[in-house]
Amino acid sequence: MRNLFNLILTGIVFWVGNQYFNEYISIVDDKTLIISALLMFGISYLFRYLMLASVLTIPIGIGCLTTILLFFVAIVLTPIKLWLLNKYLPGFCINGFWTYVVLSGLLSVFSFSVKTENKNDKNE
């Protein structure tokens, strides 16, 4: 459910950017909007599995290097995803460095995460 909500929020952020800030972000049609939101979701989903595989390979020595590399990639993952969409998705165009910064911030702020309940909080 959380993933579906994040997918919808990504689509909404892209739609608002296209409607109100079309000189900075341009999306040709609704099909491109849906594809861009799905690709953002897919890359994030793939990254989670790469991180899990990297952590699981730590005992055999391979995961030490890849986990460190993936932590650094996680910091700039959203701008990388936006750059990939801009470069390889026809009809999706982002203009300017600061547009990447603002979109990355908005997508981070509007991402939905589930807070787990701590067992110690129940006892108090």
N, C-alpha and C positions, 0 to 999 in steps of 0.2 A: 504494500500500500504506500509506503514511504517513497519507493522508487517511482511509482506512478505520479504521486504528488510532485516530486522533483521534476519529472518530465513535463508535467503541465506548467509548472512555474517557469521552467526554462523557455517553453513556448510563449508564455505570456510576456516575459522580459524581452524576447526577440520581437514579438508583435508590437509592444509599446515602443521599443526603439525604432522600429520601422515606421510606425505611424507618426510619431511625434519628433523624432530626431533623424529623419530620412537623409539628411546631408552627411551623417556620420555612419549610419548603418542602413544598408539597402537590401531588401529581400524582395525578389521579383514577384513571387506569387505565394499562395497558401501552401502549395505542394512543397516548395523550397523551405518554407517556414517549418513544416512538419518534419521534413527530412533533416533539417539542421538540428532541431530539438532531439530527434531520435539518434542522430550521430553523436551529439554531446552526451546523451545518456549511455549510448553503447561504449564510447571510449571510457567513460567513468566506470562502467561495469567491468570492462576488460581490465582496467587498471587495478580494481579490487582483487581480481583473481591473480594478476601478476604479483601483487604485493603478498598475497597469501602463499603463493608458490615460492616466492623469494624467502619468506620467513621460514617456511617448512624445510628449505634446503640449507639452513644455517648449520645444522649438525654435521653435514658432510663437507662444509667449507665453502661451498659455492655461494650460499645465501648471504654471507657477510658482505661481500662487495656489492651484490645486486640490491640488497636491502638499503644500503647507504645511498646508492644511486637513485633508487626509487623514492626515497625520502626527499632528495633534492628535486626530483622531477615533480613530486606532489606539490611543492611550493609554487611551481609555475605551470601546473597542469592545465588550468583553465585558459590562460593566454595561449598555450600551445594548441589546445583544442580549437579555440577561436581562429588562430592563424591557419590551422589545417582546413577548417571550414572555408575561410576566406580564399585560400589557395586552390582547393580542389572541388568545391561545390559551386557549380555554375549558378548564377543568380543570387549569390550571397556575397555581399561586399561590405567590408569594414574599412573606414577611412580614418587614418590617424592613430598615432601611438596612444594618446590619451583615451581614445574610444576603447581600446583594448583594456586599459587600466580600469576605466569606469565600468565596463561590462563585466570584467572579472570580479570586481568588488560587488556589483549588484547580484551576480549569480552566486557569489559566496554568501551574501547576506540573506538572499531568498532561498537558500537551500534548506531543506527540512531534515532535521535529525530527531531520532527518538531517544528520549532520555530514559535510561534504565533506572529502576528504583534500587537504592542501596538497602541491603538487609539490615544494616545498623539503624537506618531511619525508622524501620518498623518497630524496633524494640523500644524506642524512646517515647 
